[in-house]
Amino acid sequence: MLDYKFLQASAEVIRHGSFEKAARELGLTQSAVSQRVKLLEERLGQPLIIRAKPIAATMAGQRLLQHYQSVRLLEQELLDEMPDIQSDGGYGQVALAVNADSLATWFVDVPKHLFDELGLLVHLAVGDESLNHMALQDGTVLGAVSLRSTPIQGCKVRPLGVMRYVMVVSPEFKDRYFANGVTADALRACPAVNFSEHDELQNQYLKQYFGLNPGEFPAHTIPSSQGFVTVAEQGIAYAVVEQHQAEDALRAGRLIKPCDFEINRPLYWHHKTIQSKLLDQVNEIVLTQARRFLPKITL
């Protein structure tokens, strides 16, 4: 039998990537957390954590974190079904992975529903939608928003809908740079805004419609979905944004679409195949919110 306190300490170190943060989460000293991890590793006869910067989990550590998250979910489900059982009075928890654009739009109310309806504290990992499914493989989350349409081992996948991206600029920006239309030459002479140094969506848009490669156009780097809309409204860049993010500014005339080109990105929800009513409810809340905002994926 695994000692639950040792299991909990090890899982929190892996989840946070830090002994210090895990200790803070558990209300323990850092040395106490380190000792519990060490004792569990000794009992299992193998390392669970690669002690580097940043901390990483071994394969055994990843499996342990998956097990811990499943146990926590099932424990919360049991307490909900049998309220007379004594608990520590804490909340249940669920870890999910989501991309920044979803979090800024259709996903924004998911944590509220999970807390209000299921009593869950939500831990979100915000990453690139092309890579989020890897967090499921690592065992750090139970569900993830991803571009991948095929399930990974031990998971199910369900369609969420399509996120539609359009180019927006301020009226002043259009008059200054796109007076003769949006062309490759015009785009080479004015600033874009990238989410990161490797903004694949922006690169796809400019390559697909204007034949431009990364490095052929100047760009700000603003790692914020709302920041994209803000810098576009300020008139210092054009931005390729998810259409819901720009709706208010487009209606008010603070932004306009200088061209009609768009990119549609189908999103999928991946989740663990745990036999859990509570996880089923989590999945349904995510899917319901997606259906409210996102057009269906068509084949």
Secondary structure as GFF3:
##gff-version 3
##sequence-region A 1 299
A	DSSP	alpha_helix	4	16	.	.	.	ID=ss1
A	DSSP	alpha_helix	19	26	.	.	.	ID=ss2
A	DSSP	alpha_helix	30	44	.	.	.	ID=ss3
A	DSSP	beta_strand	49	50	.	.	.	ID=ss4
A	DSSP	beta_strand	56	57	.	.	.	ID=ss5
A	DSSP	alpha_helix	59	81	.	.	.	ID=ss6
A	DSSP	beta_strand	92	98	.	.	.	ID=ss7
A	DSSP	alpha_helix	100	104	.	.	.	ID=ss8
A	DSSP	alpha_helix	110	118	.	.	.	ID=ss9
A	DSSP	beta_strand	120	126	.	.	.	ID=ss10
A	DSSP	alpha_helix	133	138	.	.	.	ID=ss11
A	DSSP	beta_strand	143	146	.	.	.	ID=ss12
A	DSSP	beta_strand	155	168	.	.	.	ID=ss13
A	DSSP	alpha_helix	171	177	.	.	.	ID=ss14
A	DSSP	alpha_helix	184	188	.	.	.	ID=ss15
A	DSSP	beta_strand	192	194	.	.	.	ID=ss16
A	DSSP	alpha_helix	200	210	.	.	.	ID=ss17
A	DSSP	beta_strand	219	221	.	.	.	ID=ss18
A	DSSP	alpha_helix	225	233	.	.	.	ID=ss19
A	DSSP	beta_strand	239	242	.	.	.	ID=ss20
A	DSSP	alpha_helix	243	252	.	.	.	ID=ss21
A	DSSP	beta_strand	262	272	.	.	.	ID=ss22
A	DSSP	alpha_helix	277	293	.	.	.	ID=ss23
###
